[in-house]
Amino acid sequence: MDIGPIWRAMLKNKAGFVLIALQIAVTMTIMVNAFAIMQERANNVSRESGIDEANTFALVSVSFDEYDSEKMKVLIDEDLALIRGLPGVRNAVATNSFPLRQGGWSMALQLVPGTQTADAVGSAVYFVDEHGVDTFASNVIDGKNFTPEQVTWKPLDDNTWPAYGIITEALGKELFPGEQGSYVGKSFYINENDPVNIVGVVERLQAPWEGWSGVERSMLVPQRRSSEFQRYVIRAEPGYRDELMPQIEEMLANSNKDRLIRDVTTMDEVRKLAYLGDTAMIKILAFVVGMLTVITGLGIVGLASFNVSRRTRQIGIRRALGATKPAIVRYFMVENFIVSSVGLIIGGILSVALNIAMVEAFSLEPLAWYVIPIAMIALWTVGQAAVAGPARKASSISPAIATRSS
């Protein structure tokens, strides 16, 4: 079929076609950039935290009585001994926080002592004992775990930090940019003047704040705290988590009546809550894109139906002169293909321009190369499907009826 005559015929009534082309362009621009945001959020939701989430849960013990420091140390050790002694428990640790919890401790680290400078690197800090690495399921890729001798209790009124630390690989790359080889044995300073020697490196252990730009930067320190508020993280053997949760809660409550056991939660629940905003955003954007696509399809149907009713006599004459039904259908399909192509070309340019602006303004990831071609194919398909009905209706017009119409 000759595209030239179709294009010239469209130019005689270009208002409707321009509106549809612009609608397609706007739909594509929004669709592509919404998909880019959805993809980034989905990647965040699915990224690994570094711990054995399927088998890990946490709870909090809050004591009512004001025990002295030595008494609290004994109670904490008794709690951990009870928990670790249960069948199905792989390990447990008392710690200040864990990945995705939304609350925790962070410190600035630097390579030289003294007042914090602009080169300082922020890191999440987890206070643990020698059981922390295994409880968090952290894969030590270099160095070793803490020894029991390296683990200390925080002295009262003493802010000195432990002399040892286990860092994530991401934190090592940030602290020592461009350096090759092992980070084990290197040192940095925390709290301005306290040196910390790196004894181990774990592959991954996320910070408690999933939206933080340094979410992969974390550090384990061998220090325990004898406060009335204790958070226990328990890693169960596969298949034992749900059975152990109520069992441990009841056991701890019965072992000491002067406290409250609360905030019993699985890592699945923690992850769901942490990424609630991201999952909601994905659903909202998917709904918006779906509605825009439907509205665009309805616009194409409306324009095609209007053109069919307006060209009834013309179509009838073509049928009388020997045009076949497939030829009539093909005419409308090609016409819509041209309109869609113009709209998609404009939409592609607008999509790239908007993405560049969004990358600069919101630090988003640039569009993947395949997103725009996929969006074009999808909208082409929607357009052709939308015009198919009116085109078939046009092809069924009787030549005799058409030629009698005025």
C-alpha positions as CSV (number, residue, x, y, z in Angstrom):
1,M,0.0,0.0,0.0
2,D,1.3,3.4,-0.9
3,I,2.0,5.4,2.2
4,G,2.2,8.8,0.4
5,P,-1.6,9.1,-0.3
6,I,-2.4,8.1,3.2
7,W,0.0,10.7,4.6
8,R,-1.4,13.5,2.4
9,A,-5.0,12.5,3.4
10,M,-4.0,12.8,7.0
11,L,-2.6,16.3,6.5
12,K,-6.0,17.5,5.3
13,N,-7.4,16.7,8.8
14,K,-4.4,16.9,10.9
15,A,-5.9,18.2,14.2
16,G,-7.2,14.8,15.4
17,F,-4.0,13.0,14.4
18,V,-1.8,15.6,16.1
19,L,-3.7,15.2,19.3
20,I,-3.4,11.4,19.2
21,A,0.3,11.7,18.4
22,L,0.9,14.0,21.3
23,Q,-1.1,11.8,23.6
24,I,1.1,8.8,22.6
25,A,4.2,11.0,23.1
26,V,3.2,12.0,26.6
27,T,2.1,8.5,27.5
28,M,5.5,7.1,26.4
29,T,7.4,9.8,28.3
30,I,5.6,9.1,31.5
31,M,5.7,5.3,30.9
32,V,9.4,5.1,30.3
33,N,10.4,7.3,33.2
34,A,7.9,5.7,35.5
35,F,9.3,2.3,34.6
36,A,12.8,3.6,35.4
37,I,11.7,4.7,38.9
38,M,9.8,1.4,39.3
39,Q,12.9,-0.6,38.3
40,E,15.1,1.3,40.7
41,R,12.7,0.8,43.6
42,A,12.3,-2.9,42.7
43,N,16.1,-3.3,42.7
44,N,16.2,-1.7,46.2
45,V,13.4,-4.0,47.5
46,S,15.1,-7.1,46.2
47,R,18.7,-6.4,47.2
48,E,20.2,-8.6,49.9
49,S,20.7,-7.3,53.4
50,G,23.6,-9.7,54.1
51,I,21.9,-11.7,56.8
52,D,19.9,-15.0,56.8
53,E,16.5,-13.3,56.6
54,A,14.5,-16.4,56.1
55,N,15.7,-17.9,59.5
56,T,16.3,-14.8,61.6
57,F,14.1,-13.0,64.1
58,A,14.6,-10.4,66.8
59,L,13.1,-9.4,70.1
60,V,13.6,-6.9,72.9
61,S,14.0,-7.4,76.6
62,V,13.2,-4.4,78.9
63,S,13.9,-4.7,82.6
64,F,11.8,-2.9,85.1
65,D,14.2,-3.1,88.0
66,E,17.3,-0.9,88.0
67,Y,20.0,-3.6,88.2
68,D,23.6,-2.6,88.6
69,S,26.0,-3.2,85.7
70,E,27.4,-6.5,87.0
71,K,23.9,-7.9,87.6
72,M,22.9,-7.0,84.1
73,K,25.9,-8.7,82.6
74,V,25.0,-11.9,84.4
75,L,21.3,-11.6,83.2
76,I,22.4,-11.0,79.6
77,D,24.8,-14.0,79.6
78,E,22.0,-16.1,81.1
79,D,19.6,-15.1,78.4
80,L,22.0,-15.9,75.6
81,A,22.9,-19.2,77.2
82,L,19.2,-20.2,77.4
83,I,18.6,-19.1,73.8
84,R,21.7,-20.7,72.3
85,G,21.0,-24.0,74.2
86,L,17.6,-24.5,72.5
87,P,17.4,-27.1,69.8
88,G,17.0,-25.4,66.4
89,V,18.9,-22.3,67.4
90,R,22.0,-21.8,65.3
91,N,23.3,-18.7,67.1
92,A,22.2,-15.5,68.9
93,V,23.7,-12.2,69.9
94,A,22.8,-9.1,71.9
95,T,23.2,-6.1,69.7
96,N,22.1,-2.5,69.3
97,S,20.5,-3.0,65.8
98,F,20.4,-5.0,62.6
99,P,19.9,-4.4,58.9
100,L,16.6,-2.7,57.8
101,R,15.5,-1.9,61.3
102,Q,15.3,1.8,60.6
103,G,17.2,2.8,63.7
104,G,20.7,2.3,64.9
105,W,24.1,3.8,65.5
106,S,26.5,5.5,62.9
107,M,29.9,7.0,63.3
108,A,32.3,8.9,61.1
109,L,35.6,7.1,60.3
110,Q,38.8,8.7,59.0
111,L,42.4,7.7,58.3
112,V,44.0,10.4,60.4
113,P,43.3,11.4,64.0
114,G,41.8,14.7,65.0
115,T,38.7,16.7,64.3
116,Q,36.3,15.2,61.7
117,T,37.1,16.4,58.2
118,A,35.2,16.3,54.9
119,D,37.0,13.1,54.0
120,A,35.4,11.2,56.9
121,V,33.3,8.2,55.8
122,G,30.0,7.4,57.6
123,S,29.4,3.8,58.7
124,A,26.7,2.0,60.6
125,V,28.0,0.3,63.8
126,Y,26.8,-2.9,65.3
127,F,27.9,-3.9,68.8
128,V,28.4,-7.6,69.0
129,D,30.4,-10.4,70.6
130,E,32.2,-13.3,69.0
131,H,28.8,-14.8,68.0
132,G,27.8,-11.7,65.9
133,V,29.3,-12.8,62.6
134,D,27.6,-16.1,62.6
135,T,24.3,-14.8,63.8
136,F,24.2,-12.2,61.1
137,A,25.3,-14.9,58.6
138,S,28.1,-12.6,57.5
139,N,30.5,-14.2,55.0
140,V,34.0,-13.4,56.1
141,I,36.0,-13.0,52.9
142,D,39.2,-11.9,54.5
143,G,40.7,-12.0,57.9
144,K,38.9,-13.6,60.8
145,N,36.1,-13.3,63.4
146,F,36.6,-11.7,66.8
147,T,38.1,-13.8,69.5
148,P,36.4,-14.0,73.0
149,E,39.4,-12.1,74.4
150,Q,38.8,-9.1,72.1
151,V,35.2,-8.7,73.2
152,T,34.7,-6.2,76.1
153,W,31.9,-4.7,78.1
154,K,31.6,-0.9,77.7
155,P,32.9,0.7,80.9
156,L,30.6,3.2,82.6
157,D,31.4,6.8,81.7
158,D,34.1,5.7,79.2
159,N,33.6,6.6,75.6
160,T,36.7,4.9,74.3
161,W,36.0,2.6,71.4
162,P,37.3,-1.0,71.0
163,A,40.6,-1.4,69.2
164,Y,39.2,-3.9,66.7
165,G,36.6,-3.9,63.9
166,I,35.2,-6.1,61.1
167,I,34.1,-4.0,58.1
168,T,32.1,-4.6,55.0
169,E,33.9,-4.8,51.7
170,A,32.0,-1.6,50.6
171,L,33.2,0.3,53.6
172,G,36.8,-0.8,52.9
173,K,36.5,0.5,49.3
174,E,35.2,3.8,50.6
175,L,37.9,4.2,53.3
176,F,40.8,3.1,51.1
177,P,39.8,4.2,47.6
178,G,42.0,2.9,44.8
179,E,44.0,0.6,47.1
180,Q,44.4,-3.0,46.1
181,G,44.9,-6.0,48.3
182,S,43.7,-6.8,51.8
183,Y,42.2,-4.4,54.2
184,V,43.0,-6.6,57.1
185,G,45.7,-5.0,59.3
186,K,44.9,-1.5,58.2
187,S,43.7,1.1,60.7
188,F,41.4,4.0,60.9
189,Y,40.2,6.4,63.6
190,I,36.7,6.6,65.2
191,N,35.5,9.1,67.7
192,E,38.2,11.4,66.3
193,N,41.2,9.8,68.1
194,D,40.4,6.1,68.9
195,P,42.3,3.8,66.5
196,V,40.6,0.7,65.2
197,N,42.5,-2.2,63.6
198,I,40.6,-4.1,60.9
199,V,40.7,-7.8,61.7
200,G,38.2,-9.0,59.2
201,V,36.1,-8.1,56.1
202,V,32.6,-9.4,55.4
203,E,31.1,-9.5,51.9
204,R,27.9,-7.7,52.8
205,L,26.0,-6.4,55.8
206,Q,23.7,-3.5,55.2
207,A,23.0,-0.6,57.5
208,P,19.7,-0.3,59.4
209,W,18.6,2.5,57.0
210,E,17.6,1.2,53.6
211,G,17.3,4.7,52.1
212,W,20.8,5.8,53.1
213,S,23.3,6.3,50.3
214,G,25.8,4.4,52.3
215,V,23.5,1.5,53.1
216,E,26.3,-1.0,52.3
217,R,28.8,0.5,54.7
218,S,28.7,-1.2,58.1
219,M,31.1,-2.2,60.8
220,L,31.0,-4.8,63.6
221,V,32.8,-3.9,66.9
222,P,33.5,-6.3,69.7
223,Q,31.7,-4.5,72.5
224,R,28.8,-5.4,74.7
225,R,26.5,-3.0,76.7
226,S,25.0,-3.8,80.1
227,S,21.8,-1.7,79.8
228,E,18.3,-2.6,80.9
229,F,17.2,-2.5,77.3
230,Q,18.6,-5.5,75.3
231,R,17.9,-6.4,71.7
232,Y,18.5,-10.1,70.9
233,V,18.9,-11.3,67.3
234,I,18.4,-15.0,66.9
235,R,19.3,-17.1,63.9
236,A,17.5,-20.4,63.7
237,E,18.3,-23.5,61.7
238,P,16.2,-23.8,58.5
239,G,12.6,-24.6,59.3
240,Y,12.7,-23.8,63.1
241,R,12.1,-20.0,63.1
242,D,8.3,-20.0,63.5
243,E,8.5,-22.7,66.2
244,L,11.2,-21.0,68.2
245,M,9.7,-17.5,68.3
246,P,6.9,-18.1,70.8
247,Q,9.0,-20.6,72.6
248,I,11.9,-18.1,73.3
249,E,9.5,-15.3,74.1
250,E,7.8,-17.4,76.8
251,M,11.1,-18.8,78.1
252,L,12.7,-15.4,78.6
253,A,9.5,-14.0,80.2
254,N,9.4,-16.9,82.7
255,S,13.1,-16.7,83.5
256,N,12.9,-13.2,84.8
257,K,9.5,-11.7,85.9
258,D,11.0,-8.2,86.2
259,R,11.0,-7.5,82.6
260,L,8.9,-7.2,79.4
261,I,9.5,-9.1,76.2
262,R,8.3,-7.2,73.2
263,D,8.9,-6.4,69.5
264,V,9.2,-10.0,68.5
265,T,9.5,-9.8,64.7
266,T,10.9,-11.7,61.8
267,M,13.2,-10.3,59.2
268,D,10.5,-10.9,56.6
269,E,8.3,-8.4,58.5
270,V,11.2,-6.0,59.0
271,R,11.9,-6.0,55.3
272,K,8.2,-5.5,54.4
273,L,8.0,-2.5,56.7
274,A,11.3,-1.0,55.6
275,Y,10.3,-1.1,51.9
276,L,6.6,-0.2,52.4
277,G,7.1,3.1,50.7
278,D,9.0,1.6,47.7
279,T,6.4,-1.1,47.1
280,A,3.6,1.5,47.3
281,M,5.3,3.7,44.8
282,I,5.7,0.7,42.4
283,K,2.0,-0.1,42.6
284,I,1.0,3.6,42.2
285,L,3.2,4.1,39.2
286,A,2.1,0.8,37.6
287,F,-1.5,1.9,38.0
288,V,-0.8,5.3,36.5
289,V,1.0,3.8,33.5
290,G,-1.8,1.3,33.0
291,M,-4.5,4.0,33.1
292,L,-2.5,6.2,30.6
293,T,-2.1,3.3,28.3
294,V,-5.9,2.5,28.4
295,I,-6.8,6.1,27.9
296,T,-4.4,6.3,24.9
297,G,-6.0,3.2,23.4
298,L,-9.5,4.6,23.9
299,G,-8.3,7.8,22.2
300,I,-7.1,5.8,19.2
301,V,-10.4,3.9,19.1
302,G,-12.4,7.1,19.2
303,L,-10.4,8.8,16.4
304,A,-10.6,5.7,14.2
305,S,-14.3,5.3,14.8
306,F,-14.9,9.0,14.0
307,N,-12.9,8.6,10.8
308,V,-14.9,5.5,9.8
309,S,-18.2,7.4,10.3
310,R,-16.9,10.5,8.5
311,R,-15.5,8.4,5.5
312,T,-18.5,6.1,5.0
313,R,-19.1,7.3,1.5
314,Q,-15.4,7.3,0.6
315,I,-15.0,3.7,1.9
316,G,-18.1,2.6,0.0
317,I,-16.7,4.0,-3.2
318,R,-13.4,2.2,-2.7
319,R,-15.3,-1.0,-2.0
320,A,-17.4,-0.5,-5.2
321,L,-14.2,0.0,-7.2
322,G,-12.9,-3.3,-6.1
323,A,-11.1,-2.7,-2.8
324,T,-11.1,-5.8,-0.7
325,K,-12.0,-6.0,3.0
326,P,-8.3,-6.7,4.0
327,A,-7.3,-3.6,1.9
328,I,-9.7,-1.4,3.9
329,V,-8.4,-2.8,7.2
330,R,-4.8,-2.4,6.1
331,Y,-5.5,1.3,5.2
332,F,-6.6,2.2,8.8
333,M,-3.8,0.1,10.3
334,V,-1.1,1.9,8.2
335,E,-2.7,5.2,9.1
336,N,-2.6,4.5,12.8
337,F,1.0,3.1,12.4
338,I,2.1,6.5,11.0
339,V,0.4,8.4,13.7
340,S,1.9,6.1,16.4
341,S,5.3,6.3,14.9
342,V,5.3,10.1,14.9
343,G,4.1,10.1,18.5
344,L,6.7,7.5,19.6
345,I,9.6,9.4,18.0
346,I,8.6,12.6,19.8
347,G,8.0,10.5,23.0
348,G,11.4,8.9,22.7
349,I,13.1,12.3,22.6
350,L,11.0,13.6,25.5
351,S,11.7,10.5,27.5
352,V,15.5,10.8,27.2
353,A,15.3,14.6,28.0
354,L,13.2,14.0,31.1
355,N,15.4,11.1,32.3
356,I,18.5,13.3,32.0
357,A,16.8,15.9,34.1
358,M,15.6,13.4,36.7
359,V,19.1,11.8,36.9
360,E,20.6,15.2,37.7
361,A,17.9,16.3,40.1
362,F,17.2,13.1,42.0
363,S,20.4,11.0,41.4
364,L,18.4,8.2,39.7
365,E,20.0,5.6,37.5
366,P,20.0,6.4,33.8
367,L,17.6,4.6,31.5
368,A,18.6,1.1,30.4
369,W,19.1,1.0,26.6
370,Y,16.3,-1.5,26.1
371,V,13.5,0.5,27.9
372,I,12.6,2.9,25.1
373,P,12.5,0.2,22.3
374,I,10.3,-2.0,24.6
375,A,8.0,1.0,25.3
376,M,7.7,1.7,21.6
377,I,6.8,-1.9,20.8
378,A,4.3,-2.0,23.6
379,L,2.5,1.3,22.5
380,W,2.7,0.3,18.8
381,T,0.9,-3.0,19.8
382,V,-1.7,-1.1,21.8
383,G,-2.3,1.3,18.9
384,Q,-2.7,-1.5,16.4
385,A,-5.0,-3.5,18.7
386,A,-7.1,-0.4,19.4
387,V,-7.6,0.5,15.7
388,A,-8.4,-3.1,14.7
389,G,-12.0,-2.9,15.8
390,P,-13.0,0.2,13.9
391,A,-10.9,-1.0,10.9
392,R,-12.9,-4.2,10.7
393,K,-16.1,-2.2,11.0
394,A,-15.0,0.0,8.1
395,S,-14.3,-3.1,6.0
396,S,-17.8,-4.4,6.5
397,I,-19.5,-1.3,5.0
398,S,-21.6,-2.3,2.0
399,P,-20.8,-0.6,-1.3
400,A,-24.5,-0.2,-2.1
401,I,-25.3,1.5,1.2
402,A,-22.2,3.7,1.1
403,T,-23.0,5.0,-2.4
404,R,-26.5,6.0,-1.4
405,S,-25.3,8.0,1.6
406,S,-25.1,11.8,1.2
